[in-house]
């Protein structure tokens, strides 16, 4: 029997018992060779997490995985169940990957019966969250009709029968899920925004990658710039002979440009503006933002301002990289 449409919901199952179990198990010797090879991060290192995305075909797992990728998660689609412990071990040991999201779905077939036991082992080694996506049968039928894609269980059965068979196969996974999301009322963009909103705390809402870019107006405005600020009103070090061959990264140039009251006032005002704008850009799902500062040649003033703005935003917890398009190499 088809399940009636439901509102988009998120239900989190209690994890207290699981956390207590992991605490007790952490004091015991790991049972498997894979588990024994995992080295947990030391105190003070970044928290390591694994999100397993699963659920019905057509419920939006691919879109949800993209949303996690936009939040900074290392994303993997359709990882075989047998490789899950190995992948978790890699995440636990990696110097570069601290958060990962992957998809496990009905293509695993009867092996899904082993998912609860595999998940139990994973949680002894890594903070693991299972997110299960589903939708009503009428919605899934409509989505398959619109995309004209066959159901993963094959072409020999009607789509409705395949959906019901898939629900049965995924029951062991659904029963151990931490978060259940009904996507019946979501389109692709709404689902991605919803997932990002639910998990943005994992990046402290600051997963946006910001570039502070310096450039020279004589070479044109950068096409990639989202925001452009003209700093040619500041005194130009180019006309001071001892600074002419230096750049805005040299301490003498930094001191010279930074000594003027208008420099400090400009930096303060632009900082306030960006701190107002950035949360709104993040809320709208923006992944990258380029803030460009231009002077005449792109060697002194714009470089100094771009570097200083990077420092200020980093202190606020944002991910920032400084680039200098026209600065001499």
Short mmCIF file of the C-alpha atoms (twelve columns), coordinates in Angstrom:
data_MODEL
# 
_entry.id   MODEL 
# 
loop_
_atom_site.group_PDB 
_atom_site.id 
_atom_site.type_symbol 
_atom_site.label_atom_id 
_atom_site.label_alt_id 
_atom_site.label_comp_id 
_atom_site.label_asym_id 
_atom_site.label_seq_id 
_atom_site.Cartn_x 
_atom_site.Cartn_y 
_atom_site.Cartn_z 
_atom_site.pdbx_PDB_model_num 
ATOM 1   C CA . UNK A 1   0.000  0.000  0.000   1 
ATOM 2   C CA . UNK A 2   1.352  3.430  -0.907  1 
ATOM 3   C CA . UNK A 3   2.235  5.668  1.985   1 
ATOM 4   C CA . UNK A 4   0.342  8.984  2.106   1 
ATOM 5   C CA . UNK A 5   2.283  12.217 1.475   1 
ATOM 6   C CA . UNK A 6   3.803  13.784 4.555   1 
ATOM 7   C CA . UNK A 7   5.213  17.146 5.351   1 
ATOM 8   C CA . UNK A 8   8.945  17.466 5.091   1 
ATOM 9   C CA . UNK A 9   10.176 16.392 8.479   1 
ATOM 10  C CA . UNK A 10  13.389 15.657 10.265  1 
ATOM 11  C CA . UNK A 11  13.315 13.194 13.118  1 
ATOM 12  C CA . UNK A 12  16.386 12.622 15.210  1 
ATOM 13  C CA . UNK A 13  16.552 9.373  17.139  1 
ATOM 14  C CA . UNK A 14  18.147 9.342  20.621  1 
ATOM 15  C CA . UNK A 15  21.888 8.769  20.499  1 
ATOM 16  C CA . UNK A 16  22.643 8.738  24.249  1 
ATOM 17  C CA . UNK A 17  22.792 4.965  24.493  1 
ATOM 18  C CA . UNK A 18  24.955 4.762  21.396  1 
ATOM 19  C CA . UNK A 19  27.359 7.375  22.763  1 
ATOM 20  C CA . UNK A 20  27.605 5.529  26.088  1 
ATOM 21  C CA . UNK A 21  28.243 2.312  24.201  1 
ATOM 22  C CA . UNK A 22  31.004 3.946  22.163  1 
ATOM 23  C CA . UNK A 23  32.585 5.288  25.349  1 
ATOM 24  C CA . UNK A 24  32.636 1.801  26.874  1 
ATOM 25  C CA . UNK A 25  33.893 0.198  23.684  1 
ATOM 26  C CA . UNK A 26  36.675 2.740  23.354  1 
ATOM 27  C CA . UNK A 27  38.198 1.260  26.510  1 
ATOM 28  C CA . UNK A 28  38.253 -2.207 24.956  1 
ATOM 29  C CA . UNK A 29  40.633 -3.618 22.382  1 
ATOM 30  C CA . UNK A 30  39.193 -3.343 18.835  1 
ATOM 31  C CA . UNK A 31  37.928 -6.687 17.515  1 
ATOM 32  C CA . UNK A 32  38.713 -6.271 13.817  1 
ATOM 33  C CA . UNK A 33  41.994 -5.680 12.033  1 
ATOM 34  C CA . UNK A 34  40.574 -2.600 10.339  1 
ATOM 35  C CA . UNK A 35  39.368 -1.138 13.612  1 
ATOM 36  C CA . UNK A 36  42.713 -1.853 15.227  1 
ATOM 37  C CA . UNK A 37  44.465 0.185  12.560  1 
ATOM 38  C CA . UNK A 38  42.428 3.324  13.229  1 
ATOM 39  C CA . UNK A 39  44.189 6.074  15.153  1 
ATOM 40  C CA . UNK A 40  41.724 8.485  16.724  1 
ATOM 41  C CA . UNK A 41  42.555 12.202 16.596  1 
ATOM 42  C CA . UNK A 42  44.312 13.591 19.614  1 
ATOM 43  C CA . UNK A 43  42.621 16.000 21.980  1 
ATOM 44  C CA . UNK A 44  42.380 19.460 20.461  1 
ATOM 45  C CA . UNK A 45  42.387 18.280 16.831  1 
ATOM 46  C CA . UNK A 46  39.442 18.926 14.518  1 
ATOM 47  C CA . UNK A 47  36.380 16.798 15.197  1 
ATOM 48  C CA . UNK A 48  36.126 13.966 12.666  1 
ATOM 49  C CA . UNK A 49  32.737 13.005 11.325  1 
ATOM 50  C CA . UNK A 50  31.146 10.674 8.842   1 
ATOM 51  C CA . UNK A 51  27.671 11.193 7.383   1 
ATOM 52  C CA . UNK A 52  26.062 8.246  5.586   1 
ATOM 53  C CA . UNK A 53  23.348 9.327  3.153   1 
ATOM 54  C CA . UNK A 54  20.862 6.635  2.251   1 
ATOM 55  C CA . UNK A 55  17.223 6.200  1.368   1 
ATOM 56  C CA . UNK A 56  14.851 5.617  -1.511  1 
ATOM 57  C CA . UNK A 57  15.824 6.100  -5.127  1 
ATOM 58  C CA . UNK A 58  14.427 9.412  -6.335  1 
ATOM 59  C CA . UNK A 59  14.336 10.928 -2.853  1 
ATOM 60  C CA . UNK A 60  17.211 13.330 -3.573  1 
ATOM 61  C CA . UNK A 61  20.366 11.651 -2.290  1 
ATOM 62  C CA . UNK A 62  22.533 13.092 -5.078  1 
ATOM 63  C CA . UNK A 63  21.325 16.632 -4.360  1 
ATOM 64  C CA . UNK A 64  21.836 16.139 -0.635  1 
ATOM 65  C CA . UNK A 65  25.382 14.875 -1.253  1 
ATOM 66  C CA . UNK A 66  26.100 18.039 -3.260  1 
ATOM 67  C CA . UNK A 67  24.868 20.113 -0.329  1 
ATOM 68  C CA . UNK A 68  27.291 18.345 2.024   1 
ATOM 69  C CA . UNK A 69  30.093 18.871 -0.477  1 
ATOM 70  C CA . UNK A 70  29.294 22.591 -0.515  1 
ATOM 71  C CA . UNK A 71  29.611 22.574 3.279   1 
ATOM 72  C CA . UNK A 72  33.160 21.242 3.013   1 
ATOM 73  C CA . UNK A 73  32.539 17.500 3.396   1 
ATOM 74  C CA . UNK A 74  34.608 15.050 1.361   1 
ATOM 75  C CA . UNK A 75  31.863 13.475 -0.762  1 
ATOM 76  C CA . UNK A 76  31.714 9.916  -2.149  1 
ATOM 77  C CA . UNK A 77  28.807 8.440  -4.110  1 
ATOM 78  C CA . UNK A 78  27.849 4.764  -3.948  1 
ATOM 79  C CA . UNK A 79  30.649 3.345  -1.811  1 
ATOM 80  C CA . UNK A 80  30.377 -0.471 -1.509  1 
ATOM 81  C CA . UNK A 81  29.352 -1.564 1.966   1 
ATOM 82  C CA . UNK A 82  32.464 -3.718 2.366   1 
ATOM 83  C CA . UNK A 83  34.650 -0.629 1.991   1 
ATOM 84  C CA . UNK A 84  32.916 1.415  4.685   1 
ATOM 85  C CA . UNK A 85  35.257 0.371  7.540   1 
ATOM 86  C CA . UNK A 86  38.317 1.059  5.389   1 
ATOM 87  C CA . UNK A 87  37.000 4.473  4.381   1 
ATOM 88  C CA . UNK A 88  36.247 5.356  8.008   1 
ATOM 89  C CA . UNK A 89  39.789 4.360  8.929   1 
ATOM 90  C CA . UNK A 90  41.161 6.677  6.236   1 
ATOM 91  C CA . UNK A 91  39.067 9.583  7.543   1 
ATOM 92  C CA . UNK A 92  40.190 8.914  11.113  1 
ATOM 93  C CA . UNK A 93  43.848 8.950  10.073  1 
ATOM 94  C CA . UNK A 94  43.795 11.642 7.386   1 
ATOM 95  C CA . UNK A 95  45.558 14.945 7.951   1 
ATOM 96  C CA . UNK A 96  43.343 16.623 5.346   1 
ATOM 97  C CA . UNK A 97  39.879 15.033 5.636   1 
ATOM 98  C CA . UNK A 98  38.004 15.680 8.872   1 
ATOM 99  C CA . UNK A 99  34.436 15.435 7.579   1 
ATOM 100 C CA . UNK A 100 33.099 13.060 4.955   1 
ATOM 101 C CA . UNK A 101 29.703 12.227 3.482   1 
ATOM 102 C CA . UNK A 102 28.919 9.197  1.367   1 
ATOM 103 C CA . UNK A 103 25.945 7.464  -0.213  1 
ATOM 104 C CA . UNK A 104 24.880 3.888  0.480   1 
ATOM 105 C CA . UNK A 105 21.746 2.760  -1.351  1 
ATOM 106 C CA . UNK A 106 19.703 -0.143 -2.662  1 
ATOM 107 C CA . UNK A 107 22.376 -1.100 -5.186  1 
ATOM 108 C CA . UNK A 108 23.947 -3.023 -2.288  1 
ATOM 109 C CA . UNK A 109 21.065 -5.516 -2.492  1 
ATOM 110 C CA . UNK A 110 20.863 -8.190 0.201   1 
ATOM 111 C CA . UNK A 111 24.124 -6.949 1.743   1 
ATOM 112 C CA . UNK A 112 22.073 -4.156 3.336   1 
ATOM 113 C CA . UNK A 113 21.058 -6.640 6.023   1 
ATOM 114 C CA . UNK A 114 24.611 -6.288 7.375   1 
ATOM 115 C CA . UNK A 115 24.398 -2.495 7.542   1 
ATOM 116 C CA . UNK A 116 23.354 -2.267 11.249  1 
ATOM 117 C CA . UNK A 117 26.313 -4.412 12.326  1 
ATOM 118 C CA . UNK A 118 28.699 -2.433 10.121  1 
ATOM 119 C CA . UNK A 119 27.352 0.826  11.524  1 
ATOM 120 C CA . UNK A 120 27.897 -0.400 15.082  1 
ATOM 121 C CA . UNK A 121 31.573 -1.051 14.295  1 
ATOM 122 C CA . UNK A 122 31.960 2.321  12.596  1 
ATOM 123 C CA . UNK A 123 30.610 4.189  15.599  1 
ATOM 124 C CA . UNK A 124 33.273 2.669  17.814  1 
ATOM 125 C CA . UNK A 125 35.857 4.500  15.731  1 
ATOM 126 C CA . UNK A 126 34.209 7.621  14.268  1 
ATOM 127 C CA . UNK A 127 31.303 9.951  14.998  1 
ATOM 128 C CA . UNK A 128 28.820 8.643  12.416  1 
ATOM 129 C CA . UNK A 129 25.388 9.993  11.477  1 
ATOM 130 C CA . UNK A 130 22.950 8.187  9.187   1 
ATOM 131 C CA . UNK A 131 20.605 10.426 7.183   1 
ATOM 132 C CA . UNK A 132 17.713 8.588  5.513   1 
ATOM 133 C CA . UNK A 133 15.782 10.293 2.685   1 
ATOM 134 C CA . UNK A 134 12.354 9.156  1.591   1 
ATOM 135 C CA . UNK A 135 9.270  10.450 -0.219  1 
ATOM 136 C CA . UNK A 136 5.694  9.355  -0.847  1 
ATOM 137 C CA . UNK A 137 5.070  6.844  -3.612  1 
ATOM 138 C CA . UNK A 138 3.067  9.284  -5.832  1 
ATOM 139 C CA . UNK A 139 5.944  11.771 -5.650  1 
ATOM 140 C CA . UNK A 140 8.551  9.133  -6.475  1 
ATOM 141 C CA . UNK A 141 6.456  7.898  -9.415  1 
ATOM 142 C CA . UNK A 142 6.210  11.441 -10.740 1 
ATOM 143 C CA . UNK A 143 9.972  12.018 -10.371 1 
ATOM 144 C CA . UNK A 144 10.838 8.810  -12.240 1 
ATOM 145 C CA . UNK A 145 8.356  9.748  -14.956 1 
ATOM 146 C CA . UNK A 146 9.847  13.233 -15.348 1 
ATOM 147 C CA . UNK A 147 13.474 12.097 -15.439 1 
ATOM 148 C CA . UNK A 148 12.713 8.979  -17.537 1 
ATOM 149 C CA . UNK A 149 15.385 7.109  -15.616 1 
ATOM 150 C CA . UNK A 150 14.889 3.424  -14.805 1 
ATOM 151 C CA . UNK A 151 14.609 2.319  -11.203 1 
ATOM 152 C CA . UNK A 152 17.861 0.751  -9.887  1 
ATOM 153 C CA . UNK A 153 16.066 -2.536 -9.193  1 
ATOM 154 C CA . UNK A 154 15.577 -3.016 -12.933 1 
ATOM 155 C CA . UNK A 155 13.260 -2.523 -15.856 1 
ATOM 156 C CA . UNK A 156 11.343 -5.799 -15.591 1 
ATOM 157 C CA . UNK A 157 9.076  -4.583 -12.785 1 
ATOM 158 C CA . UNK A 158 6.794  -1.586 -12.860 1 
ATOM 159 C CA . UNK A 159 8.209  1.421  -11.029 1 
ATOM 160 C CA . UNK A 160 5.592  1.241  -8.278  1 
ATOM 161 C CA . UNK A 161 6.467  -2.385 -7.535  1 
ATOM 162 C CA . UNK A 162 10.171 -1.548 -7.565  1 
ATOM 163 C CA . UNK A 163 9.627  1.281  -5.063  1 
ATOM 164 C CA . UNK A 164 7.781  -1.025 -2.686  1 
ATOM 165 C CA . UNK A 165 10.474 -3.690 -3.008  1 
ATOM 166 C CA . UNK A 166 13.111 -1.050 -2.328  1 
ATOM 167 C CA . UNK A 167 11.358 0.076  0.862   1 
ATOM 168 C CA . UNK A 168 11.482 -3.500 2.104   1 
ATOM 169 C CA . UNK A 169 15.172 -3.906 1.274   1 
ATOM 170 C CA . UNK A 170 16.048 -0.640 3.024   1 
ATOM 171 C CA . UNK A 171 14.099 -1.359 6.211   1 
ATOM 172 C CA . UNK A 172 17.229 -2.489 8.146   1 
ATOM 173 C CA . UNK A 173 18.915 0.811  7.220   1 
ATOM 174 C CA . UNK A 174 15.899 2.990  7.995   1 
ATOM 175 C CA . UNK A 175 15.548 1.413  11.416  1 
ATOM 176 C CA . UNK A 176 19.001 2.603  12.505  1 
ATOM 177 C CA . UNK A 177 18.890 6.053  10.881  1 
ATOM 178 C CA . UNK A 178 19.524 9.073  13.073  1 
ATOM 179 C CA . UNK A 179 17.731 11.565 10.828  1 
ATOM 180 C CA . UNK A 180 14.704 10.864 8.632   1 
ATOM 181 C CA . UNK A 181 13.892 13.440 5.957   1 
ATOM 182 C CA . UNK A 182 10.713 13.284 3.879   1 
ATOM 183 C CA . UNK A 183 11.481 15.158 0.668   1 
ATOM 184 C CA . UNK A 184 8.001  14.925 -0.850  1 
ATOM 185 C CA . UNK A 185 7.474  18.686 -0.724  1 
ATOM 186 C CA . UNK A 186 11.001 19.700 -1.724  1 
ATOM 187 C CA . UNK A 187 12.359 20.607 -5.124  1 
ATOM 188 C CA . UNK A 188 16.099 20.182 -5.774  1 
ATOM 189 C CA . UNK A 189 17.062 23.678 -4.617  1 
ATOM 190 C CA . UNK A 190 14.899 23.542 -1.504  1 
ATOM 191 C CA . UNK A 191 16.371 20.192 -0.490  1 
ATOM 192 C CA . UNK A 192 19.939 21.421 -0.835  1 
ATOM 193 C CA . UNK A 193 19.134 24.567 1.135   1 
ATOM 194 C CA . UNK A 194 17.380 22.508 3.797   1 
ATOM 195 C CA . UNK A 195 20.308 20.117 4.237   1 
ATOM 196 C CA . UNK A 196 22.779 22.991 4.407   1 
ATOM 197 C CA . UNK A 197 20.643 24.735 7.003   1 
ATOM 198 C CA . UNK A 198 20.428 21.582 9.122   1 
ATOM 199 C CA . UNK A 199 24.159 20.877 9.027   1 
ATOM 200 C CA . UNK A 200 25.675 24.347 8.731   1 
ATOM 201 C CA . UNK A 201 26.489 24.285 12.448  1 
ATOM 202 C CA . UNK A 202 29.132 21.688 11.595  1 
ATOM 203 C CA . UNK A 203 31.085 24.423 9.854   1 
ATOM 204 C CA . UNK A 204 29.911 27.044 12.351  1 
ATOM 205 C CA . UNK A 205 27.981 28.631 9.503   1 
ATOM 206 C CA . UNK A 206 31.242 29.722 7.933   1 
ATOM 207 C CA . UNK A 207 31.903 27.177 5.217   1 
ATOM 208 C CA . UNK A 208 32.098 29.965 2.631   1 
ATOM 209 C CA . UNK A 209 35.515 30.307 0.991   1 
ATOM 210 C CA . UNK A 210 36.474 33.975 0.669   1 
ATOM 211 C CA . UNK A 211 39.178 35.366 -1.611  1 
ATOM 212 C CA . UNK A 212 40.597 38.813 -0.943  1 
ATOM 213 C CA . UNK A 213 41.983 39.824 -4.308  1 
ATOM 214 C CA . UNK A 214 44.266 42.754 -5.107  1 
ATOM 215 C CA . UNK A 215 44.483 44.170 -8.617  1 
ATOM 216 C CA . UNK A 216 45.566 47.199 -10.632 1 
ATOM 217 C CA . UNK A 217 42.967 49.262 -12.452 1 
ATOM 218 C CA . UNK A 218 45.406 49.809 -15.313 1 
ATOM 219 C CA . UNK A 219 44.961 46.085 -16.124 1 
ATOM 220 C CA . UNK A 220 41.187 46.055 -15.752 1 
ATOM 221 C CA . UNK A 221 38.722 44.899 -13.102 1 
ATOM 222 C CA . UNK A 222 38.847 41.122 -12.369 1 
ATOM 223 C CA . UNK A 223 35.892 39.297 -13.928 1 
ATOM 224 C CA . UNK A 224 35.603 36.957 -10.926 1 
ATOM 225 C CA . UNK A 225 35.119 39.807 -8.422  1 
ATOM 226 C CA . UNK A 226 31.831 39.799 -6.482  1 
ATOM 227 C CA . UNK A 227 32.577 42.983 -4.542  1 
ATOM 228 C CA . UNK A 228 35.023 45.676 -5.710  1 
ATOM 229 C CA . UNK A 229 36.553 48.416 -3.561  1 
ATOM 230 C CA . UNK A 230 38.653 51.244 -5.014  1 
ATOM 231 C CA . UNK A 231 41.567 52.137 -2.698  1 
ATOM 232 C CA . UNK A 232 43.168 54.728 -4.977  1 
ATOM 233 C CA . UNK A 233 42.100 57.424 -2.491  1 
ATOM 234 C CA . UNK A 234 44.904 56.271 -0.162  1 
ATOM 235 C CA . UNK A 235 48.376 57.888 -0.390  1 
ATOM 236 C CA . UNK A 236 50.422 56.064 -3.022  1 
ATOM 237 C CA . UNK A 237 53.748 54.472 -1.891  1 
ATOM 238 C CA . UNK A 238 54.827 54.415 -5.526  1 
ATOM 239 C CA . UNK A 239 55.832 58.061 -5.210  1 
ATOM 240 C CA . UNK A 240 58.163 57.314 -2.286  1 
ATOM 241 C CA . UNK A 241 61.435 56.218 -3.939  1 
ATOM 242 C CA . UNK A 242 62.431 53.705 -1.255  1 
ATOM 243 C CA . UNK A 243 59.048 51.938 -1.561  1 
ATOM 244 C CA . UNK A 244 58.775 51.895 -5.346  1 
ATOM 245 C CA . UNK A 245 60.313 48.450 -5.866  1 
ATOM 246 C CA . UNK A 246 58.643 46.919 -2.793  1 
ATOM 247 C CA . UNK A 247 55.120 45.475 -2.537  1 
ATOM 248 C CA . UNK A 248 52.244 45.829 -0.122  1 
ATOM 249 C CA . UNK A 249 53.495 42.792 1.776   1 
ATOM 250 C CA . UNK A 250 56.693 44.508 2.875   1 
ATOM 251 C CA . UNK A 251 56.641 45.795 6.498   1 
ATOM 252 C CA . UNK A 252 57.760 49.289 5.427   1 
ATOM 253 C CA . UNK A 253 54.902 49.627 2.934   1 
ATOM 254 C CA . UNK A 254 52.417 48.185 5.422   1 
ATOM 255 C CA . UNK A 255 53.534 50.723 8.001   1 
ATOM 256 C CA . UNK A 256 53.382 53.587 5.528   1 
ATOM 257 C CA . UNK A 257 49.884 52.852 4.203   1 
ATOM 258 C CA . UNK A 258 48.554 51.867 7.620   1 
ATOM 259 C CA . UNK A 259 49.623 55.067 9.353   1 
ATOM 260 C CA . UNK A 260 46.938 57.198 7.729   1 
ATOM 261 C CA . UNK A 261 43.601 57.642 9.559   1 
ATOM 262 C CA . UNK A 262 41.631 57.086 6.357   1 
ATOM 263 C CA . UNK A 263 43.243 53.653 5.972   1 
ATOM 264 C CA . UNK A 264 42.113 52.484 9.383   1 
ATOM 265 C CA . UNK A 265 38.654 53.988 8.936   1 
ATOM 266 C CA . UNK A 266 38.247 52.336 5.531   1 
ATOM 267 C CA . UNK A 267 39.291 48.929 6.890   1 
ATOM 268 C CA . UNK A 268 36.918 49.251 9.840   1 
ATOM 269 C CA . UNK A 269 33.963 50.223 7.665   1 
ATOM 270 C CA . UNK A 270 34.563 47.494 5.065   1 
ATOM 271 C CA . UNK A 271 35.054 44.922 7.819   1 
ATOM 272 C CA . UNK A 272 31.705 45.900 9.355   1 
ATOM 273 C CA . UNK A 273 30.044 45.670 5.935   1 
ATOM 274 C CA . UNK A 274 31.460 42.211 5.226   1 
ATOM 275 C CA . UNK A 275 30.556 40.874 8.664   1 
ATOM 276 C CA . UNK A 276 27.004 41.994 7.932   1 
ATOM 277 C CA . UNK A 277 26.911 40.511 4.421   1 
ATOM 278 C CA . UNK A 278 28.684 37.177 4.902   1 
ATOM 279 C CA . UNK A 279 26.017 35.408 7.007   1 
ATOM 280 C CA . UNK A 280 23.420 36.373 4.403   1 
ATOM 281 C CA . UNK A 281 25.553 35.019 1.561   1 
ATOM 282 C CA . UNK A 282 25.991 31.775 3.501   1 
ATOM 283 C CA . UNK A 283 22.254 31.542 4.154   1 
ATOM 284 C CA . UNK A 284 21.609 31.836 0.419   1 
ATOM 285 C CA . UNK A 285 23.993 28.935 -0.235  1 
ATOM 286 C CA . UNK A 286 26.920 30.851 -1.731  1 
ATOM 287 C CA . UNK A 287 30.103 28.761 -1.650  1 
ATOM 288 C CA . UNK A 288 32.683 31.284 -2.888  1 
ATOM 289 C CA . UNK A 289 33.039 35.038 -2.566  1 
ATOM 290 C CA . UNK A 290 35.729 37.214 -4.123  1 
ATOM 291 C CA . UNK A 291 36.295 40.625 -2.536  1 
ATOM 292 C CA . UNK A 292 38.571 42.694 -4.782  1 
ATOM 293 C CA . UNK A 293 40.608 45.761 -3.828  1 
ATOM 294 C CA . UNK A 294 42.047 47.870 -6.626  1 
ATOM 295 C CA . UNK A 295 44.733 50.530 -6.800  1 
ATOM 296 C CA . UNK A 296 46.520 51.944 -9.820  1 
ATOM 297 C CA . UNK A 297 49.157 49.260 -10.404 1 
ATOM 298 C CA . UNK A 298 48.103 46.494 -8.038  1 
ATOM 299 C CA . UNK A 299 51.450 46.463 -6.229  1 
ATOM 300 C CA . UNK A 300 51.217 48.488 -3.012  1 
ATOM 301 C CA . UNK A 301 47.912 49.748 -1.572  1 
ATOM 302 C CA . UNK A 302 45.574 47.041 -2.836  1 
ATOM 303 C CA . UNK A 303 47.989 44.307 -1.739  1 
ATOM 304 C CA . UNK A 304 48.312 45.716 1.769   1 
ATOM 305 C CA . UNK A 305 44.521 46.112 2.131   1 
ATOM 306 C CA . UNK A 306 43.771 42.612 0.788   1 
ATOM 307 C CA . UNK A 307 46.237 41.061 3.240   1 
ATOM 308 C CA . UNK A 308 44.892 43.057 6.180   1 
ATOM 309 C CA . UNK A 309 41.285 42.186 5.326   1 
ATOM 310 C CA . UNK A 310 42.224 38.517 5.169   1 
ATOM 311 C CA . UNK A 311 43.666 38.710 8.702   1 
ATOM 312 C CA . UNK A 312 40.536 40.403 10.035  1 
ATOM 313 C CA . UNK A 313 38.143 37.870 8.531   1 
ATOM 314 C CA . UNK A 314 40.267 34.926 9.645   1 
ATOM 315 C CA . UNK A 315 40.066 36.262 13.209  1 
ATOM 316 C CA . UNK A 316 36.272 36.136 12.827  1 
ATOM 317 C CA . UNK A 317 36.456 32.455 11.938  1 
ATOM 318 C CA . UNK A 318 36.072 32.595 8.159   1 
ATOM 319 C CA . UNK A 319 38.122 30.685 5.583   1 
ATOM 320 C CA . UNK A 320 40.040 33.257 3.589   1 
ATOM 321 C CA . UNK A 321 42.783 33.205 0.971   1 
ATOM 322 C CA . UNK A 322 44.573 36.276 -0.344  1 
ATOM 323 C CA . UNK A 323 45.466 36.519 -4.039  1 
ATOM 324 C CA . UNK A 324 47.402 39.255 -5.820  1 
ATOM 325 C CA . UNK A 325 46.742 39.379 -9.545  1 
ATOM 326 C CA . UNK A 326 49.143 42.132 -10.565 1 
ATOM 327 C CA . UNK A 327 51.763 42.106 -7.827  1 
ATOM 328 C CA . UNK A 328 55.280 41.455 -9.188  1 
ATOM 329 C CA . UNK A 329 56.364 37.871 -8.592  1 
# 
